Amino acid sequence: MYGLLLLLHILAATIWTGGHVVLSLVVLPKVLKEQSPQQLLDFESVYEKIGMPALVVQVITGVLLAHRLLPDVSHWFDPANPVAHPIMAKLILLALTIGFAIDARLRVIPVLSPGNLIVMAWHIIPVTIFSILFVVVGVSFRTGWLY
């Protein structure tokens, strides 16, 4: 069961992180150069169909993997427990990701225009950084970087 959970978690992470890297490094510069919110919306509408399910899979498998590592959920938030450090880091990154996504969805995207593409970029870039940090923290479960 552990192997399947880890495989699904990693596959979902590749979709989530890879999509955000493409968005930040390929799509966003073109969108900003051409001042084309429609190109951004087009990418988002296609990517969202696999990106959001990938994020859901990551959350579910991440919780299950964390539970296997520390079955008592209260230990996930114990700063004295070094094993909890990467779990807490992942939960913080998840909260930040959700916060940026909600803000973008409710405040920025409904009025997306050439005039506020920079505001959207200030949402895309941090979420991309968070997604890369998710991977770094995930690797730390094996390497002990955060223990």
One Martini backbone bead per residue (centre of mass of N, CA, C, O) as a GRO file, in nm:
protein
  147
    1MET     BB    1   0.058   0.063  -0.021
    2TYR     BB    2   0.290   0.265   0.003
    3GLY     BB    3   0.385   0.256  -0.292
    4LEU     BB    4   0.121   0.366  -0.415
    5LEU     BB    5   0.107   0.632  -0.264
    6LEU     BB    6   0.379   0.741  -0.360
    7LEU     BB    7   0.327   0.727  -0.661
    8LEU     BB    8   0.078   0.913  -0.668
    9HIS     BB    9   0.218   1.154  -0.538
   10ILE     BB   10   0.440   1.191  -0.753
   11LEU     BB   11   0.264   1.217  -1.003
   12ALA     BB   12   0.106   1.463  -0.903
   13ALA     BB   13   0.357   1.643  -0.864
   14THR     BB   14   0.442   1.654  -1.161
   15ILE     BB   15   0.190   1.792  -1.261
   16TRP     BB   16   0.182   2.040  -1.078
   17THR     BB   17   0.473   2.144  -1.112
   18GLY     BB   18   0.505   2.133  -1.418
   19GLY     BB   19   0.269   2.325  -1.485
   20HIS     BB   20   0.389   2.572  -1.327
   21VAL     BB   21   0.651   2.595  -1.481
   22VAL     BB   22   0.526   2.643  -1.756
   23LEU     BB   23   0.360   2.886  -1.678
   24SER     BB   24   0.604   3.069  -1.576
   25LEU     BB   25   0.825   3.016  -1.828
   26VAL     BB   26   0.618   3.030  -2.086
   27VAL     BB   27   0.335   3.167  -2.064
   28LEU     BB   28   0.366   3.430  -1.896
   29PRO     BB   29   0.568   3.591  -2.071
   30LYS     BB   30   0.375   3.601  -2.316
   31VAL     BB   31   0.135   3.735  -2.179
   32LEU     BB   32   0.290   3.993  -2.094
   33LYS     BB   33   0.395   4.080  -2.371
   34GLU     BB   34   0.089   4.060  -2.512
   35GLN     BB   35  -0.143   4.125  -2.323
   36SER     BB   36  -0.296   3.812  -2.269
   37PRO     BB   37  -0.544   3.679  -2.090
   38GLN     BB   38  -0.650   3.450  -2.274
   39GLN     BB   39  -0.398   3.267  -2.266
   40LEU     BB   40  -0.421   3.212  -1.967
   41LEU     BB   41  -0.709   3.097  -1.966
   42ASP     BB   42  -0.651   2.866  -2.161
   43PHE     BB   43  -0.446   2.720  -1.991
   44GLU     BB   44  -0.612   2.689  -1.732
   45SER     BB   45  -0.848   2.520  -1.859
   46VAL     BB   46  -0.662   2.278  -1.925
   47TYR     BB   47  -0.490   2.232  -1.664
   48GLU     BB   48  -0.719   2.206  -1.448
   49LYS     BB   49  -0.809   1.910  -1.532
   50ILE     BB   50  -0.522   1.798  -1.394
   51GLY     BB   51  -0.424   1.981  -1.158
   52MET     BB   52  -0.649   1.953  -0.945
   53PRO     BB   53  -0.649   1.645  -0.915
   54ALA     BB   54  -0.352   1.635  -0.833
   55LEU     BB   55  -0.385   1.792  -0.572
   56VAL     BB   56  -0.584   1.601  -0.439
   57VAL     BB   57  -0.400   1.355  -0.444
   58GLN     BB   58  -0.179   1.482  -0.273
   59VAL     BB   59  -0.343   1.530  -0.020
   60ILE     BB   60  -0.439   1.245   0.035
   61THR     BB   61  -0.161   1.099   0.023
   62GLY     BB   62  -0.019   1.283   0.227
   63VAL     BB   63  -0.193   1.212   0.470
   64LEU     BB   64  -0.140   0.908   0.460
   65LEU     BB   65   0.170   0.926   0.484
   66ALA     BB   66   0.178   1.082   0.749
   67HIS     BB   67   0.019   0.869   0.910
   68ARG     BB   68   0.236   0.647   0.879
   69LEU     BB   69   0.459   0.812   1.027
   70LEU     BB   70   0.223   0.974   1.211
   71PRO     BB   71  -0.060   0.862   1.358
   72ASP     BB   72  -0.054   1.113   1.541
   73VAL     BB   73  -0.167   1.418   1.456
   74SER     BB   74  -0.049   1.590   1.692
   75HIS     BB   75   0.255   1.532   1.596
   76TRP     BB   76   0.260   1.722   1.339
   77PHE     BB   77   0.275   1.992   1.558
   78ASP     BB   78   0.564   1.912   1.681
   79PRO     BB   79   0.859   2.088   1.707
   80ALA     BB   80   1.020   1.858   1.875
   81ASN     BB   81   0.959   1.686   1.616
   82PRO     BB   82   1.143   1.621   1.339
   83VAL     BB   83   0.927   1.460   1.168
   84ALA     BB   84   0.723   1.712   1.159
   85HIS     BB   85   0.856   1.931   0.983
   86PRO     BB   86   0.768   1.843   0.690
   87ILE     BB   87   0.470   1.839   0.751
   88MET     BB   88   0.442   2.134   0.826
   89ALA     BB   89   0.554   2.246   0.563
   90LYS     BB   90   0.335   2.126   0.380
   91LEU     BB   91   0.092   2.263   0.521
   92ILE     BB   92   0.184   2.550   0.468
   93LEU     BB   93   0.198   2.530   0.160
   94LEU     BB   94  -0.099   2.459   0.128
   95ALA     BB   95  -0.218   2.714   0.253
   96LEU     BB   96  -0.087   2.910   0.056
   97THR     BB   97  -0.203   2.794  -0.203
   98ILE     BB   98  -0.500   2.832  -0.128
   99GLY     BB   99  -0.491   3.134  -0.079
  100PHE     BB  100  -0.402   3.218  -0.365
  101ALA     BB  101  -0.631   3.077  -0.518
  102ILE     BB  102  -0.869   3.224  -0.394
  103ASP     BB  103  -0.782   3.508  -0.465
  104ALA     BB  104  -0.771   3.467  -0.769
  105ARG     BB  105  -1.062   3.359  -0.815
  106LEU     BB  106  -1.216   3.609  -0.664
  107ARG     BB  107  -1.033   3.879  -0.752
  108VAL     BB  108  -0.879   3.845  -1.040
  109ILE     BB  109  -1.017   3.670  -1.268
  110PRO     BB  110  -1.295   3.827  -1.300
  111VAL     BB  111  -1.089   4.097  -1.389
  112LEU     BB  112  -0.922   4.013  -1.619
  113SER     BB  113  -0.652   4.207  -1.762
  114PRO     BB  114  -0.401   4.383  -1.893
  115GLY     BB  115  -0.388   4.566  -1.621
  116ASN     BB  116  -0.369   4.278  -1.415
  117LEU     BB  117  -0.139   4.066  -1.483
  118ILE     BB  118   0.060   4.119  -1.252
  119VAL     BB  119  -0.119   4.014  -1.029
  120MET     BB  120  -0.123   3.727  -1.139
  121ALA     BB  121   0.181   3.681  -1.131
  122TRP     BB  122   0.178   3.718  -0.807
  123HIS     BB  123   0.047   3.422  -0.800
  124ILE     BB  124   0.202   3.224  -0.981
  125ILE     BB  125   0.492   3.235  -0.871
  126PRO     BB  126   0.446   3.140  -0.577
  127VAL     BB  127   0.308   2.870  -0.650
  128THR     BB  128   0.554   2.760  -0.792
  129ILE     BB  129   0.742   2.771  -0.551
  130PHE     BB  130   0.572   2.591  -0.371
  131SER     BB  131   0.582   2.340  -0.557
  132ILE     BB  132   0.888   2.305  -0.533
  133LEU     BB  133   0.892   2.285  -0.222
  134PHE     BB  134   0.730   2.029  -0.204
  135VAL     BB  135   0.952   1.856  -0.331
  136VAL     BB  136   1.180   1.918  -0.137
  137VAL     BB  137   1.031   1.816   0.113
  138GLY     BB  138   0.978   1.532   0.008
  139VAL     BB  139   1.278   1.454  -0.011
  140SER     BB  140   1.335   1.492   0.300
  141PHE     BB  141   1.213   1.223   0.392
  142ARG     BB  142   1.481   1.072   0.281
  143THR     BB  143   1.728   1.280   0.362
  144GLY     BB  144   1.675   1.481   0.626
  145TRP     BB  145   1.693   1.797   0.590
  146LEU     BB  146   1.441   1.866   0.813
  147TYR     BB  147   1.547   1.701   1.084
   0.00000   0.00000   0.00000
